[in-house]
Amino acid sequence: MEGSSVHPSPPEGEGRVGGSGVEETASFPSVPTPSQTVGPFFGFALPFPDDRCAVPAGTPGAVRVEGQLLDGAGAPVPDGLVEVWQGDQFARSGTDPEGVFHFLVRKPPAGPDGQAPHLNVTVFARGLLRHLTTRVYFPDEGSANGSDPVLGLVDADRRGTLVARDDGGVLRWDVHLQGEGETVFFAV
């Protein structure tokens, strides 16, 4: 039956390969598949031995960073995953039933272009269509933080969501996914 094909072939010479490598036509353009939530499976598929430690315990200059992953109502997210990295450091922590995560890292040196010492952070959690990207800055770097070009792009009243606080030698930094005190996330 003519015209009943679900995916008609384009007339001779009208097909082309799109950016995805899939042939597309003017009437059937190639479009990306939308993101979908697929979890939580973080505690099953992603842990590795000593994943919370970017440096071994006892490393000179090692510092513990800990916090809570909280949803828009301020409730803990018990099945999230938080990753930190900078330079040769990488650590990953699943959250516990109270939404707590922690890492053992060393403070990295200042970065290029006047960037203050910081850790890059990726957050995975149920209900997110894509991971979230942010940074955590060190509280003892007030001058460097004040001139950091990325931190300078953030509204002054929200910069505090990116700076850990010293809590008796442990750096405390909570991640608020939304709502009051929402952590600043970056589109990358």
PyRosetta script that sets phi, psi and omega in degrees:
from pyrosetta import init, pose_from_sequence

init()
pose = pose_from_sequence("MEGSSVHPSPPEGEGRVGGSGVEETASFPSVPTPSQTVGPFFGFALPFPDDRCAVPAGTPGAVRVEGQLLDGAGAPVPDGLVEVWQGDQFARSGTDPEGVFHFLVRKPPAGPDGQAPHLNVTVFARGLLRHLTTRVYFPDEGSANGSDPVLGLVDADRRGTLVARDDGGVLRWDVHLQGEGETVFFAV")
pose.set_psi(1, 124.5)
pose.set_omega(1, -174.3)
pose.set_phi(2, -70.1)
pose.set_psi(2, 137.6)
pose.set_omega(2, 177.7)
pose.set_phi(3, 81.4)
pose.set_psi(3, 3.9)
pose.set_omega(3, -177.2)
pose.set_phi(4, -95.8)
pose.set_psi(4, 0.0)
pose.set_omega(4, -178.8)
pose.set_phi(5, -68.3)
pose.set_psi(5, 134.2)
pose.set_omega(5, 179.1)
pose.set_phi(6, -69.1)
pose.set_psi(6, -39.9)
pose.set_omega(6, 179.8)
pose.set_phi(7, -125.2)
pose.set_psi(7, 80.6)
pose.set_omega(7, -177.4)
pose.set_phi(8, -64.3)
pose.set_psi(8, 147.8)
pose.set_omega(8, 175.9)
pose.set_phi(9, -74.1)
pose.set_psi(9, 143.6)
pose.set_omega(9, 178.3)
pose.set_phi(10, -71.9)
pose.set_psi(10, 153.7)
pose.set_omega(10, 175.1)
pose.set_phi(11, -58.6)
pose.set_psi(11, 154.7)
pose.set_omega(11, -178.2)
pose.set_phi(12, -46.4)
pose.set_psi(12, 126.9)
pose.set_omega(12, 174.9)
pose.set_phi(13, 85.1)
pose.set_psi(13, -4.2)
pose.set_omega(13, -177.9)
pose.set_phi(14, -94.1)
pose.set_psi(14, -16.7)
pose.set_omega(14, 178.9)
pose.set_phi(15, -71.8)
pose.set_psi(15, 150.4)
pose.set_omega(15, 176.0)
pose.set_phi(16, -150.9)
pose.set_psi(16, 160.7)
pose.set_omega(16, 178.9)
pose.set_phi(17, -93.3)
pose.set_psi(17, 126.5)
pose.set_omega(17, 179.8)
pose.set_phi(18, -84.4)
pose.set_psi(18, -178.8)
pose.set_omega(18, -179.2)
pose.set_phi(19, -60.5)
pose.set_psi(19, -22.8)
pose.set_omega(19, -180.0)
pose.set_phi(20, -87.2)
pose.set_psi(20, -3.2)
pose.set_omega(20, -178.1)
pose.set_phi(21, 84.8)
pose.set_psi(21, 5.3)
pose.set_omega(21, 179.8)
pose.set_phi(22, -102.9)
pose.set_psi(22, 137.7)
pose.set_omega(22, 179.6)
pose.set_phi(23, -63.4)
pose.set_psi(23, 137.4)
pose.set_omega(23, 177.9)
pose.set_phi(24, -136.1)
pose.set_psi(24, 161.6)
pose.set_omega(24, 177.6)
pose.set_phi(25, -131.3)
pose.set_psi(25, 173.4)
pose.set_omega(25, 179.4)
pose.set_phi(26, -61.9)
pose.set_psi(26, -34.7)
pose.set_omega(26, -177.5)
pose.set_phi(27, -90.4)
pose.set_psi(27, -15.6)
pose.set_omega(27, 179.6)
pose.set_phi(28, -132.9)
pose.set_psi(28, 70.9)
pose.set_omega(28, -177.9)
pose.set_phi(29, -69.3)
pose.set_psi(29, 151.3)
pose.set_omega(29, 175.8)
pose.set_phi(30, -75.9)
pose.set_psi(30, 126.2)
pose.set_omega(30, 177.7)
pose.set_phi(31, -127.8)
pose.set_psi(31, 146.2)
pose.set_omega(31, 179.9)
pose.set_phi(32, -65.9)
pose.set_psi(32, 149.5)
pose.set_omega(32, 174.8)
pose.set_phi(33, -72.9)
pose.set_psi(33, 135.9)
pose.set_omega(33, -178.9)
pose.set_phi(34, -67.5)
pose.set_psi(34, 152.5)
pose.set_omega(34, 176.8)
pose.set_phi(35, -68.1)
pose.set_psi(35, 153.4)
pose.set_omega(35, 177.1)
pose.set_phi(36, -138.7)
pose.set_psi(36, 148.8)
pose.set_omega(36, 175.0)
pose.set_phi(37, -74.1)
pose.set_psi(37, 140.9)
pose.set_omega(37, -177.3)
pose.set_phi(38, -141.5)
pose.set_psi(38, 70.1)
pose.set_omega(38, -178.8)
pose.set_phi(39, -176.5)
pose.set_psi(39, -165.0)
pose.set_omega(39, 4.7)
pose.set_phi(40, -84.6)
pose.set_psi(40, 129.5)
pose.set_omega(40, 177.0)
pose.set_phi(41, -128.5)
pose.set_psi(41, 10.0)
pose.set_omega(41, -172.4)
pose.set_phi(42, -59.3)
pose.set_psi(42, -42.4)
pose.set_omega(42, -178.3)
pose.set_phi(43, -68.3)
pose.set_psi(43, -17.6)
pose.set_omega(43, -178.6)
pose.set_phi(44, -92.6)
pose.set_psi(44, -46.1)
pose.set_omega(44, -167.1)
pose.set_phi(45, -98.7)
pose.set_psi(45, -20.7)
pose.set_omega(45, -169.0)
pose.set_phi(46, -112.0)
pose.set_psi(46, -16.0)
pose.set_omega(46, -178.0)
pose.set_phi(47, -65.6)
pose.set_psi(47, 153.2)
pose.set_omega(47, 172.5)
pose.set_phi(48, -142.0)
pose.set_psi(48, 161.5)
pose.set_omega(48, -177.1)
pose.set_phi(49, -55.4)
pose.set_psi(49, 135.0)
pose.set_omega(49, 179.8)
pose.set_phi(50, 54.6)
pose.set_psi(50, 33.6)
pose.set_omega(50, -175.9)
pose.set_phi(51, -63.0)
pose.set_psi(51, -20.6)
pose.set_omega(51, 180.0)
pose.set_phi(52, -83.3)
pose.set_psi(52, -9.0)
pose.set_omega(52, -174.7)
pose.set_phi(53, -109.2)
pose.set_psi(53, 108.8)
pose.set_omega(53, 174.1)
pose.set_phi(54, -77.7)
pose.set_psi(54, -23.0)
pose.set_omega(54, 176.4)
pose.set_phi(55, -133.8)
pose.set_psi(55, 153.2)
pose.set_omega(55, 178.2)
pose.set_phi(56, -66.9)
pose.set_psi(56, 149.0)
pose.set_omega(56, 174.8)
pose.set_phi(57, -55.4)
pose.set_psi(57, 141.0)
pose.set_omega(57, -179.5)
pose.set_phi(58, 89.0)
pose.set_psi(58, -4.1)
pose.set_omega(58, 177.7)
pose.set_phi(59, -64.5)
pose.set_psi(59, 129.5)
pose.set_omega(59, 176.8)
pose.set_phi(60, -55.1)
pose.set_psi(60, 132.9)
pose.set_omega(60, 179.8)
pose.set_phi(61, 82.7)
pose.set_psi(61, 1.5)
pose.set_omega(61, 179.2)
pose.set_phi(62, -66.7)
pose.set_psi(62, 142.2)
pose.set_omega(62, 179.3)
pose.set_phi(63, -136.1)
pose.set_psi(63, 142.8)
pose.set_omega(63, 177.2)
pose.set_phi(64, -92.5)
pose.set_psi(64, 129.0)
pose.set_omega(64, 174.1)
pose.set_phi(65, -113.4)
pose.set_psi(65, 125.8)
pose.set_omega(65, 178.8)
pose.set_phi(66, -139.4)
pose.set_psi(66, 157.7)
pose.set_omega(66, 179.7)
pose.set_phi(67, -174.4)
pose.set_psi(67, -171.6)
pose.set_omega(67, 178.8)
pose.set_phi(68, -122.6)
pose.set_psi(68, 142.8)
pose.set_omega(68, 171.8)
pose.set_phi(69, -96.2)
pose.set_psi(69, 118.9)
pose.set_omega(69, -172.9)
pose.set_phi(70, -123.3)
pose.set_psi(70, 142.3)
pose.set_omega(70, 179.0)
pose.set_phi(71, -83.9)
pose.set_psi(71, -174.3)
pose.set_omega(71, -176.6)
pose.set_phi(72, -63.7)
pose.set_psi(72, -22.7)
pose.set_omega(72, 177.7)
pose.set_phi(73, -92.2)
pose.set_psi(73, 1.2)
pose.set_omega(73, -178.7)
pose.set_phi(74, 85.1)
pose.set_psi(74, 8.1)
pose.set_omega(74, 179.4)
pose.set_phi(75, -85.5)
pose.set_psi(75, 145.8)
pose.set_omega(75, 178.8)
pose.set_phi(76, -62.8)
pose.set_psi(76, 145.6)
pose.set_omega(76, 173.2)
pose.set_phi(77, -100.7)
pose.set_psi(77, 104.6)
pose.set_omega(77, -171.6)
pose.set_phi(78, -80.9)
pose.set_psi(78, -5.5)
pose.set_omega(78, -173.2)
pose.set_phi(79, -133.3)
pose.set_psi(79, 35.9)
pose.set_omega(79, 178.9)
pose.set_phi(80, -95.6)
pose.set_psi(80, 177.6)
pose.set_omega(80, 177.8)
pose.set_phi(81, -141.6)
pose.set_psi(81, 131.3)
pose.set_omega(81, 179.8)
pose.set_phi(82, -123.4)
pose.set_psi(82, 131.8)
pose.set_omega(82, 177.6)
pose.set_phi(83, -119.9)
pose.set_psi(83, 143.2)
pose.set_omega(83, 173.3)
pose.set_phi(84, -127.0)
pose.set_psi(84, 147.3)
pose.set_omega(84, 176.4)
pose.set_phi(85, -158.5)
pose.set_psi(85, 154.1)
pose.set_omega(85, 173.1)
pose.set_phi(86, -173.1)
pose.set_psi(86, 128.6)
pose.set_omega(86, -179.2)
pose.set_phi(87, 58.9)
pose.set_psi(87, -125.0)
pose.set_omega(87, -178.6)
pose.set_phi(88, -90.4)
pose.set_psi(88, 8.3)
pose.set_omega(88, -178.3)
pose.set_phi(89, -99.8)
pose.set_psi(89, 140.5)
pose.set_omega(89, 172.8)
pose.set_phi(90, -151.5)
pose.set_psi(90, 133.6)
pose.set_omega(90, 176.2)
pose.set_phi(91, -146.1)
pose.set_psi(91, 153.2)
pose.set_omega(91, -177.3)
pose.set_phi(92, -138.8)
pose.set_psi(92, 135.6)
pose.set_omega(92, 179.0)
pose.set_phi(93, -137.2)
pose.set_psi(93, 123.6)
pose.set_omega(93, 168.8)
pose.set_phi(94, -75.6)
pose.set_psi(94, 153.2)
pose.set_omega(94, 178.3)
pose.set_phi(95, -87.5)
pose.set_psi(95, 150.1)
pose.set_omega(95, 178.7)
pose.set_phi(96, -90.2)
pose.set_psi(96, -175.1)
pose.set_omega(96, -178.7)
pose.set_phi(97, -58.1)
pose.set_psi(97, -21.5)
pose.set_omega(97, 177.5)
pose.set_phi(98, -95.9)
pose.set_psi(98, 8.8)
pose.set_omega(98, 179.8)
pose.set_phi(99, 77.1)
pose.set_psi(99, 11.6)
pose.set_omega(99, -175.6)
pose.set_phi(100, -81.4)
pose.set_psi(100, 138.9)
pose.set_omega(100, 172.5)
pose.set_phi(101, -130.9)
pose.set_psi(101, 159.4)
pose.set_omega(101, 174.0)
pose.set_phi(102, -157.0)
pose.set_psi(102, 155.3)
pose.set_omega(102, -178.6)
pose.set_phi(103, -139.3)
pose.set_psi(103, 154.7)
pose.set_omega(103, 168.4)
pose.set_phi(104, -116.6)
pose.set_psi(104, 115.5)
pose.set_omega(104, -175.4)
pose.set_phi(105, -136.2)
pose.set_psi(105, 172.4)
pose.set_omega(105, 166.4)
pose.set_phi(106, -115.6)
pose.set_psi(106, 146.9)
pose.set_omega(106, -179.8)
pose.set_phi(107, -65.1)
pose.set_psi(107, 124.9)
pose.set_omega(107, 178.9)
pose.set_phi(108, -74.2)
pose.set_psi(108, 161.7)
pose.set_omega(108, 175.6)
pose.set_phi(109, -71.1)
pose.set_psi(109, 169.2)
pose.set_omega(109, 174.9)
pose.set_phi(110, -58.5)
pose.set_psi(110, 147.4)
pose.set_omega(110, -177.7)
pose.set_phi(111, -92.7)
pose.set_psi(111, -176.1)
pose.set_omega(111, 179.9)
pose.set_phi(112, -68.8)
pose.set_psi(112, 160.2)
pose.set_omega(112, 174.6)
pose.set_phi(113, 59.1)
pose.set_psi(113, 33.9)
pose.set_omega(113, 175.7)
pose.set_phi(114, 77.0)
pose.set_psi(114, 16.7)
pose.set_omega(114, 179.4)
pose.set_phi(115, -74.1)
pose.set_psi(115, 133.2)
pose.set_omega(115, 177.8)
pose.set_phi(116, -69.8)
pose.set_psi(116, 156.3)
pose.set_omega(116, 173.9)
pose.set_phi(117, -55.6)
pose.set_psi(117, 132.5)
pose.set_omega(117, -179.5)
pose.set_phi(118, -159.2)
pose.set_psi(118, 166.8)
pose.set_omega(118, 171.7)
pose.set_phi(119, -115.1)
pose.set_psi(119, 137.2)
pose.set_omega(119, 170.8)
pose.set_phi(120, -77.2)
pose.set_psi(120, 144.4)
pose.set_omega(120, -175.5)
pose.set_phi(121, -133.2)
pose.set_psi(121, 136.5)
pose.set_omega(121, 172.4)
pose.set_phi(122, -122.2)
pose.set_psi(122, 135.2)
pose.set_omega(122, -178.8)
pose.set_phi(123, -118.8)
pose.set_psi(123, 129.1)
pose.set_omega(123, 173.4)
pose.set_phi(124, -118.0)
pose.set_psi(124, 134.7)
pose.set_omega(124, 179.3)
pose.set_phi(125, -158.2)
pose.set_psi(125, 157.8)
pose.set_omega(125, 178.1)
pose.set_phi(126, -57.2)
pose.set_psi(126, 144.0)
pose.set_omega(126, 177.9)
pose.set_phi(127, 85.6)
pose.set_psi(127, -11.8)
pose.set_omega(127, 177.5)
pose.set_phi(128, -86.2)
pose.set_psi(128, 132.8)
pose.set_omega(128, 176.4)
pose.set_phi(129, -78.8)
pose.set_psi(129, -27.8)
pose.set_omega(129, 177.4)
pose.set_phi(130, -140.0)
pose.set_psi(130, 155.3)
pose.set_omega(130, 176.6)
pose.set_phi(131, -64.6)
pose.set_psi(131, 160.6)
pose.set_omega(131, 178.3)
pose.set_phi(132, -109.6)
pose.set_psi(132, 145.2)
pose.set_omega(132, -179.0)
pose.set_phi(133, -122.0)
pose.set_psi(133, 134.2)
pose.set_omega(133, 178.2)
pose.set_phi(134, -150.1)
pose.set_psi(134, -166.7)
pose.set_omega(134, 177.6)
pose.set_phi(135, -139.8)
pose.set_psi(135, 156.4)
pose.set_omega(135, 169.4)
pose.set_phi(136, -125.6)
pose.set_psi(136, 127.7)
pose.set_omega(136, 179.7)
pose.set_phi(137, -102.6)
pose.set_psi(137, 160.9)
pose.set_omega(137, -175.9)
pose.set_phi(138, -94.7)
pose.set_psi(138, 136.2)
pose.set_omega(138, -173.7)
pose.set_phi(139, -70.3)
pose.set_psi(139, -20.2)
pose.set_omega(139, -178.9)
pose.set_phi(140, -88.4)
pose.set_psi(140, 13.1)
pose.set_omega(140, -178.6)
pose.set_phi(141, -116.5)
pose.set_psi(141, 44.4)
pose.set_omega(141, -175.8)
pose.set_phi(142, -52.5)
pose.set_psi(142, -46.7)
pose.set_omega(142, -178.7)
pose.set_phi(143, -67.0)
pose.set_psi(143, -46.8)
pose.set_omega(143, 179.2)
pose.set_phi(144, -64.3)
pose.set_psi(144, -41.0)
pose.set_omega(144, 178.1)
pose.set_phi(145, -62.1)
pose.set_psi(145, -38.3)
pose.set_omega(145, -179.2)
pose.set_phi(146, -65.1)
pose.set_psi(146, -24.5)
pose.set_omega(146, -180.0)
pose.set_phi(147, -110.8)
pose.set_psi(147, 6.6)
pose.set_omega(147, 179.5)
pose.set_phi(148, -65.8)
pose.set_psi(148, 126.9)
pose.set_omega(148, -176.2)
pose.set_phi(149, -66.9)
pose.set_psi(149, -30.6)
pose.set_omega(149, 179.3)
pose.set_phi(150, -76.4)
pose.set_psi(150, -47.8)
pose.set_omega(150, 178.9)
pose.set_phi(151, -60.9)
pose.set_psi(151, -32.4)
pose.set_omega(151, 177.8)
pose.set_phi(152, -65.9)
pose.set_psi(152, -19.1)
pose.set_omega(152, 177.7)
pose.set_phi(153, -79.0)
pose.set_psi(153, -15.6)
pose.set_omega(153, -176.9)
pose.set_phi(154, -87.6)
pose.set_psi(154, 138.3)
pose.set_omega(154, 176.9)
pose.set_phi(155, -52.4)
pose.set_psi(155, 137.6)
pose.set_omega(155, -175.8)
pose.set_phi(156, -54.3)
pose.set_psi(156, -37.5)
pose.set_omega(156, -178.2)
pose.set_phi(157, -74.6)
pose.set_psi(157, -7.5)
pose.set_omega(157, 179.8)
pose.set_phi(158, -112.5)
pose.set_psi(158, -6.5)
pose.set_omega(158, -178.1)
pose.set_phi(159, -60.0)
pose.set_psi(159, -33.0)
pose.set_omega(159, -179.3)
pose.set_phi(160, -59.6)
pose.set_psi(160, -22.1)
pose.set_omega(160, 178.7)
pose.set_phi(161, -70.8)
pose.set_psi(161, -10.6)
pose.set_omega(161, -177.9)
pose.set_phi(162, -108.9)
pose.set_psi(162, -1.8)
pose.set_omega(162, -177.1)
pose.set_phi(163, -112.8)
pose.set_psi(163, 123.8)
pose.set_omega(163, 176.8)
pose.set_phi(164, -68.0)
pose.set_psi(164, 163.4)
pose.set_omega(164, 174.2)
pose.set_phi(165, -121.0)
pose.set_psi(165, 146.4)
pose.set_omega(165, -179.9)
pose.set_phi(166, -79.2)
pose.set_psi(166, 124.0)
pose.set_omega(166, -179.3)
pose.set_phi(167, -124.7)
pose.set_psi(167, 74.7)
pose.set_omega(167, 179.0)
pose.set_phi(168, 68.1)
pose.set_psi(168, 38.6)
pose.set_omega(168, 179.0)
pose.set_phi(169, 93.4)
pose.set_psi(169, -8.6)
pose.set_omega(169, 173.8)
pose.set_phi(170, -108.1)
pose.set_psi(170, 136.1)
pose.set_omega(170, 177.3)
pose.set_phi(171, -86.9)
pose.set_psi(171, 125.8)
pose.set_omega(171, -177.9)
pose.set_phi(172, -105.6)
pose.set_psi(172, 128.3)
pose.set_omega(172, -179.8)
pose.set_phi(173, -151.1)
pose.set_psi(173, 110.9)
pose.set_omega(173, 179.4)
pose.set_phi(174, -94.5)
pose.set_psi(174, 148.0)
pose.set_omega(174, 177.8)
pose.set_phi(175, -111.9)
pose.set_psi(175, 115.4)
pose.set_omega(175, 177.5)
pose.set_phi(176, -102.0)
pose.set_psi(176, 115.2)
pose.set_omega(176, -175.7)
pose.set_phi(177, -68.3)
pose.set_psi(177, -29.4)
pose.set_omega(177, 175.9)
pose.set_phi(178, -166.7)
pose.set_psi(178, 179.0)
pose.set_omega(178, 178.4)
pose.set_phi(179, 83.2)
pose.set_psi(179, -162.9)
pose.set_omega(179, -178.6)
pose.set_phi(180, -59.9)
pose.set_psi(180, 131.6)
pose.set_omega(180, -179.8)
pose.set_phi(181, 74.4)
pose.set_psi(181, 19.5)
pose.set_omega(181, -179.1)
pose.set_phi(182, -51.6)
pose.set_psi(182, 132.1)
pose.set_omega(182, 176.5)
pose.set_phi(183, -65.0)
pose.set_psi(183, 143.5)
pose.set_omega(183, 175.6)
pose.set_phi(184, -74.4)
pose.set_psi(184, 128.3)
pose.set_omega(184, 176.0)
pose.set_phi(185, -115.8)
pose.set_psi(185, 150.6)
pose.set_omega(185, -177.0)
pose.set_phi(186, -110.1)
pose.set_psi(186, 140.4)
pose.set_omega(186, 174.0)
pose.set_phi(187, -85.3)
pose.set_psi(187, 112.6)
pose.set_omega(187, -179.5)
pose.set_phi(188, -122.4)
pose.dump_pdb("model.pdb")
